[in-house]
Amino acid sequence: MTIQIEAINEGESTPPTLVTDKNLVNGDFFIIRNRVTADKPGLDTGDGIDEETLWTFYFKDFSPLTPSDVLEHANLTLTLQPGKDINAIGGLNTDWFWIETLPFIFLADALKNVFPNLTFDRDLDFETNKNHPTNLNIDSVLPKNQATTITFDLLDHYKSEDILSVFFSSFQGRITMRYNDDALISFARLELISA
């Protein structure tokens, strides 16, 4: 018997109010003010440039799923709108998302699984802005200032037991995620499928 459960988070594709030097709530999403350049006051939050977005998936009825199940798919659907500033630090090539407590997934790596013809280099080190996927023509699949919806299977990056470990942790039926940093997230759905 196939078990399929999902949770959805929604916000505005253009938050109603940009705020300066403060955090912002956009529907089910919490946008953390720009901390990369926090020493430079006057930066907007909610424009999809150099900011972090946090959300929690609340699965209302997860009783059919058990910790011993094996996921066949963990489909994450995101609607993201890259910020307008092409000079944002690293742009989308340095963006990543993750389930809290699990490793980062570089957006470029996830896009490569969805769009296998994309090419990029990986020749730099994380702490020094290196070891990021680079030279990826992300604009071809995520045009600047345009909302695009893409689905990734998180099992391309995580093990089933790691996702279920988070799912059945002390806050059962919840998975918190983050996206960092050059796109506005306005929709997220996580669909867990087990057979």
N, C-alpha and C positions, 0 to 999 in steps of 0.2 A: 504494500500500500504506500503510495506516495504521500508524503506530508509536505505541505506548502504553506508557509506563513509569511506575512509581510508587514512592514511598518513604513509609514510615509511622513515626511516633514516638508512643509511648504513655507515659502516666504515670497516677497515681492521681487520681480526681476529688476526693478528699480526701487530701492527703499524710499519711502515717502520723504524722509528727511536725512540728508547727510549731516553728520555732526563732526565737529572738529575736536581732536585730542580726547575723545571719549569713546567708550564702547557703545554698541548699537544693537538693539533687538530688531530682527527682521523676521516676523512671523515666528516659526519654530527654530530659527537660527540666531545664534549669539555671535556677533562680529566683534572681535577684540581689536581695539585701536592699534594703529601701526606702532609696533615696538621696535622695529628695525632702526628707525630714525626718530625715536621718541624724543631725542635731545633737540629736535628741530620742530618747535611748536607750529601749529597752524595746518596740520595735515588732516584731510578728510577721512572719515570712516564710513564705509558703505559704498565706496567707489570701485572696489575690487582691485586695489593696488596696495601691495605690501601690508596685508592684514590677514588675520587668522580667523577662520569661521569654525564654530563648535556647534554640534547638535547631538541629541540623543534620540535613538530609535526606541520607542516604547511599543513592544509587541503585546497587544491586548489579550490574545488567547494563544499562549504558547504551550498549553498542556499536551498537545499531541506529540511534541518534540521532547526527547529525553537526552540526558548527557551522553548516553552510550550510542546514540544515533550517529550516522556518518552522513555529512552533507554531500550531495552531488553537485549542488550549485549554491553560491552565495552571491546573487546578482545585485550589484550596487548600481543604481541609476542616478546620475547627477545631471542637473541642468546648471551649467556654468557659463558665466559671461566674463570673458577676460577683460581686465581693465583697459582703459584707453591708452594709458601711458606706456609707450613702447620702450621707454627708458627705465621702467621699474627694475629694481635690482634683480638681474638674472631672468626676468620675464617668466613665462610659463615653463621654460626649460628647467628651472630650479624649483618648481612647485611640487608638492607632495601631499598625500592624504593618508590617513591611517585610522585604524580602530585603536582607541586609547589602550595602552599597555602592550600593544603589538608594534612591530617595526613599521617604519615609514614605507610608503609605496610612492615612488616617483611617478608623477603624472605621465612623463614621457614613456616609462616602462609599461604603464597600463595602456596607454594609447597604442604602443607598438603591438600589444596583443590584440587590440581591436582593429587596427589598421596596419597589417603586416608589411605594407609597402613603404611605410615611413622609415627613414633612416636617421641615425644620429650617432655621434661619437661619444665615447665615455673615456675621457682621458684626464680627469681632474680629481682632487681630494676634498671631502665634505667640509672639514673645518676651514679650509682656505678657499672655499667656493670651487672646490675641485671634486672630481669623481661624480659630477652631475652629468646626466645625459645632455649633450650640447649639440648645437648646429641642427636642431630638429626644426623642420618647417611646420610648427604647430599651427600657424595661421591657416594652413590648408584645411584643417579639420576643426579648429576653434578660432574663427575670425574674431578679431578685437571688437569689443563693444556689441557683440551679438550673442544672444543666448543660444546654446547648443546643448542637446540632451544626448548623453552617451551612457551605455551600460557596460560595466566591467564585471567579470566574475572574480570575486575576491579569492577564490580558490586557486587562481593563477599565481597568487602571492602569499597566501596563508594556508596552513593546514586546517582541515575540518575541525580537529580537536582543539586547536587554538581559538577558533571563533566560538565554538560551543563552550569552551572554558570561560570566556568573557561573558557569554550569554547566560550561563548558569552560575555566575559569581554571586556575590552577596546581594546585588540588585538584579534579581532574576528577571529575565525577559527584557533587559535593556542592553543596548550597545551604543556607546558614545563614540562619535567620530569627530575628526578635525580635518580641515583643509587649510593649507598654507601655500600661497599667499597672494597670488596675482589674478584671482577671479572671484566674482561674486557668485555664491551658491544660492539658488532660489528654489530648488526642488531636490529632494533626496528620497529614494526608496530602497529598502533593503529587503530582498526576497530570499528566504532560506528554504531550500528544497532538499528533502531527504527521502530515500526510498526504503 
